Protein backbone atom coordinates (compact mmCIF):
# COMPACT_ATOMS: atom_id res chain seq x y z
CA UNK A 1 0.00 0.00 0.00
CA UNK A 2 1.14 3.56 -0.61
CA UNK A 3 2.39 5.70 2.26
CA UNK A 4 1.07 9.24 2.69
CA UNK A 5 2.56 12.04 4.70
CA UNK A 6 -0.22 14.06 6.30
CA UNK A 7 0.37 17.41 7.96
CA UNK A 8 -2.18 18.49 10.56
CA UNK A 9 -2.52 21.41 12.94
CA UNK A 10 -5.11 22.60 15.41
CA UNK A 11 -7.28 25.60 14.60
CA UNK A 12 -8.25 26.12 18.25
CA UNK A 13 -4.58 26.50 19.21
CA UNK A 14 -3.98 28.90 16.33
CA UNK A 15 -7.00 30.97 17.43
CA UNK A 16 -5.58 31.19 20.96
CA UNK A 17 -2.29 32.45 19.52
CA UNK A 18 -4.09 35.06 17.42
CA UNK A 19 -5.98 36.18 20.54
CA UNK A 20 -2.78 36.42 22.58
CA UNK A 21 -3.84 33.66 24.98
CA UNK A 22 -1.34 31.51 26.87
CA UNK A 23 -0.86 27.95 25.66
CA UNK A 24 -0.19 24.86 27.73
CA UNK A 25 2.87 22.79 26.81
CA UNK A 26 0.56 20.18 25.31
CA UNK A 27 -1.22 22.77 23.17
CA UNK A 28 1.95 24.46 21.95
CA UNK A 29 2.91 21.31 20.03
CA UNK A 30 -0.03 22.02 17.72
CA UNK A 31 0.95 25.61 16.93
CA UNK A 32 2.87 24.28 13.92
CA UNK A 33 2.01 21.56 11.45
CA UNK A 34 2.72 18.04 12.72
CA UNK A 35 3.47 15.31 10.17
CA UNK A 36 2.35 11.69 10.23
CA UNK A 37 3.12 8.82 7.87
CA UNK A 38 0.00 6.81 7.08
CA UNK A 39 -0.16 3.60 5.08
CA UNK A 40 -3.44 3.59 3.15
CA UNK A 41 -5.11 2.37 -0.04
CA UNK A 42 -5.53 5.91 -1.38
CA UNK A 43 -5.60 9.54 -0.26
CA UNK A 44 -9.21 9.40 0.96
CA UNK A 45 -8.44 6.31 3.05
CA UNK A 46 -5.42 8.10 4.57
CA UNK A 47 -7.65 11.08 5.48
CA UNK A 48 -10.18 8.81 7.17
CA UNK A 49 -7.42 7.14 9.20
CA UNK A 50 -5.94 10.42 10.48
CA UNK A 51 -9.38 11.92 11.16
CA UNK A 52 -10.26 8.93 13.34
CA UNK A 53 -7.47 9.83 15.77
CA UNK A 54 -7.42 13.63 15.28
CA UNK A 55 -11.04 14.74 15.16
CA UNK A 56 -12.19 17.89 13.42
CA UNK A 57 -14.51 18.57 16.36
CA UNK A 58 -11.37 18.91 18.52
CA UNK A 59 -9.96 21.51 16.14
CA UNK A 60 -7.65 19.37 14.00
CA UNK A 61 -7.33 20.28 10.34
CA UNK A 62 -5.38 18.70 7.52
CA UNK A 63 -2.85 21.21 6.19
CA UNK A 64 -1.36 18.97 3.50
CA UNK A 65 -1.22 15.41 2.23
CA UNK A 66 1.41 13.94 -0.07
CA UNK A 67 2.05 10.43 -1.31
CA UNK A 68 5.62 9.23 -0.98
CA UNK A 69 7.07 8.51 -4.41
CA UNK A 70 9.70 5.85 -4.70
CA UNK A 71 12.22 5.83 -7.52
Phi and psi in degrees as a GROMACS rama.xvg file:
@    title "Ramachandran Plot"
@    xaxis  label "Phi"
@    yaxis  label "Psi"
@TYPE xy
-66.2214  157.814  UNK-2
-114.414  131.866  UNK-3
-114.442  139.796  UNK-4
-99.2466  121.964  UNK-5
-116.303  127.804  UNK-6
-102.575  125.365  UNK-7
-129.651  152.677  UNK-8
-137.493  -177.332  UNK-9
-123.741  118.38  UNK-10
-68.2055  -29.921  UNK-11
-65.6431  -40.7695  UNK-12
-65.0145  -43.7992  UNK-13
-64.4917  -34.9575  UNK-14
-65.0959  -40.9164  UNK-15
-60.417  -41.8557  UNK-16
-62.7119  -46.1419  UNK-17
-60.6254  -33.1481  UNK-18
-85.9922  -0.801011  UNK-19
75.7909  18.8905  UNK-20
-79.5934  156.247  UNK-21
-81.4106  138.998  UNK-22
-103.575  147.663  UNK-23
-77.2443  165.681  UNK-24
-60.0658  -39.0585  UNK-25
-64.2086  -41.7609  UNK-26
-68.4151  -38.2216  UNK-27
-61.2926  -23.3626  UNK-28
-60.7021  -29.9495  UNK-29
-94.1715  7.88405  UNK-30
-63.7155  -40.2725  UNK-31
-103.311  169.417  UNK-32
-70.6263  133.121  UNK-33
-107.591  139.615  UNK-34
-111.035  138.881  UNK-35
-131.67  140.821  UNK-36
-96.9243  125.153  UNK-37
-125.26  126.115  UNK-38
-88.8303  123.268  UNK-39
-152.882  161.857  UNK-40
-64.9806  -40.8328  UNK-41
-156.092  -179.628  UNK-42
-61.7324  -41.6505  UNK-43
-63.4335  -39.2098  UNK-44
-64.2574  -42.3299  UNK-45
-61.0898  -41.3733  UNK-46
-62.4483  -42.7414  UNK-47
-62.7817  -39.9889  UNK-48
-62.9211  -49.0608  UNK-49
-69.0546  -35.1268  UNK-50
-68.9538  -24.1212  UNK-51
-67.9062  -32.491  UNK-52
-101.408  -16.7389  UNK-53
-131.321  85.4508  UNK-54
-72.6611  139.627  UNK-55
-60.3496  -34.4361  UNK-56
-65.7056  -17.043  UNK-57
-98.0144  7.70106  UNK-58
98.3856  -1.26876  UNK-59
-78.1902  135.875  UNK-60
-131.764  146.253  UNK-61
-84.2002  120.462  UNK-62
-87.9506  -33.9763  UNK-63
-161.998  158.308  UNK-64
-148.197  129.402  UNK-65
-137.527  139.23  UNK-66
-87.1881  134.08  UNK-67
-67.962  133.793  UNK-68
-109.561  126.29  UNK-69
-102.77  140.12  UNK-70
